[in-house]
Amino acid sequence: MAISIDPSNGMGGTIGESVPTFGLLMGKIINIAGVFAGIVLVSMLIIAGFNMMSAAGSGDAKKTQAAEKMILDALIGFLIIVAVYLIIQLISAITGVPILNATI
């Protein structure tokens, strides 16, 4: 009695065929996370900008400060993401393992 497991990737192949190495898998994950981080950044900036405009119209200083903090937090978060990307690029260059620039 044998059990067969087919790790299909949904495109007619197996996961090992579409992502042959751990570095390429991490590269795909990092690229997707970068796109997601960019979408979150733009969304937060739009929301914070709207909040700042509505707070300035009402003259509420607390709401204006909260909107400024939201903008600052969004930019700091994005800078952290960029720093992580650069660190991964550096590690990739030092070790010679193609992570982010690899194509399949």
C-alpha positions as CSV (number, residue, x, y, z in Angstrom):
1,M,0.0,0.0,0.0
2,A,1.6,3.2,-1.1
3,I,0.5,6.8,-0.9
4,S,1.3,9.1,-3.7
5,I,1.4,12.9,-3.2
6,D,1.4,15.1,-6.2
7,P,2.6,18.6,-5.3
8,S,1.0,20.2,-8.3
9,N,1.4,24.0,-8.8
10,G,-1.9,24.2,-10.7
11,M,-0.2,24.8,-14.1
12,G,0.5,21.2,-15.1
13,G,3.9,21.0,-13.3
14,T,5.2,20.4,-9.9
15,I,6.4,23.0,-7.4
16,G,10.0,21.8,-7.9
17,E,9.8,22.6,-11.6
18,S,8.6,26.1,-11.2
19,V,10.8,27.0,-8.2
20,P,13.9,24.9,-8.4
21,T,15.8,26.5,-5.5
22,F,15.1,28.1,-2.1
23,G,16.7,31.3,-3.3
24,L,14.3,31.6,-6.2
25,L,11.4,30.9,-3.9
26,M,12.5,33.6,-1.5
27,G,12.9,36.0,-4.5
28,K,9.4,35.4,-5.6
29,I,8.1,35.9,-2.0
30,I,10.1,39.1,-1.6
31,N,8.9,40.5,-4.9
32,I,5.3,39.9,-4.0
33,A,5.8,41.4,-0.6
34,G,7.4,44.5,-2.2
35,V,4.4,45.0,-4.4
36,F,2.1,44.6,-1.4
37,A,4.1,47.1,0.6
38,G,3.9,49.6,-2.2
39,I,0.1,49.2,-2.4
40,V,-0.2,49.6,1.4
41,L,2.0,52.7,1.3
42,V,-0.1,54.4,-1.4
43,S,-3.3,53.5,0.4
44,M,-2.0,54.9,3.7
45,L,-0.8,58.1,2.1
46,I,-4.2,58.6,0.4
47,I,-6.1,58.0,3.6
48,A,-3.7,60.2,5.7
49,G,-4.0,63.0,3.1
50,F,-7.7,62.8,3.2
51,N,-7.7,62.8,7.0
52,M,-5.3,65.8,7.0
53,M,-7.5,67.8,4.6
54,S,-10.6,67.1,6.6
55,A,-8.9,67.9,9.8
56,A,-7.5,71.2,8.5
57,G,-10.9,72.2,7.3
58,S,-12.4,71.6,10.8
59,G,-9.5,73.3,12.6
60,D,-8.9,70.2,14.8
61,A,-5.2,70.1,15.8
62,K,-5.3,66.6,17.2
63,K,-6.7,65.1,14.0
64,T,-4.1,67.0,12.0
65,Q,-1.3,65.6,14.2
66,A,-2.8,62.1,13.9
67,A,-2.7,62.4,10.1
68,E,0.9,63.7,10.1
69,K,1.8,60.7,12.3
70,M,0.1,58.4,9.9
71,I,2.1,59.8,6.9
72,L,5.3,59.6,8.9
73,D,4.6,56.0,9.9
74,A,3.8,55.0,6.3
75,L,7.1,56.5,5.1
76,I,9.2,54.9,7.9
77,G,7.6,51.5,7.1
78,F,8.4,51.9,3.4
79,L,12.0,52.9,4.2
80,I,12.3,49.8,6.3
81,I,11.1,47.7,3.4
82,V,13.6,49.4,1.1
83,A,16.4,48.8,3.6
84,V,15.5,45.1,3.8
85,Y,15.5,44.8,0.1
86,L,19.0,46.4,-0.1
87,I,20.3,44.1,2.7
88,I,19.0,41.1,0.7
89,Q,20.7,42.4,-2.4
90,L,23.9,42.8,-0.4
91,I,23.7,39.2,1.0
92,S,22.9,37.9,-2.5
93,A,26.0,39.7,-3.9
94,I,28.3,38.4,-1.1
95,T,27.1,34.8,-1.2
96,G,26.6,34.6,-5.0
97,V,23.1,33.1,-4.6
98,P,20.8,34.7,-7.1
99,I,17.7,35.7,-5.1
100,L,16.0,38.8,-6.4
101,N,17.4,39.1,-9.9
102,A,17.0,35.5,-10.8
103,T,14.7,34.5,-13.6
104,I,13.0,31.1,-14.0
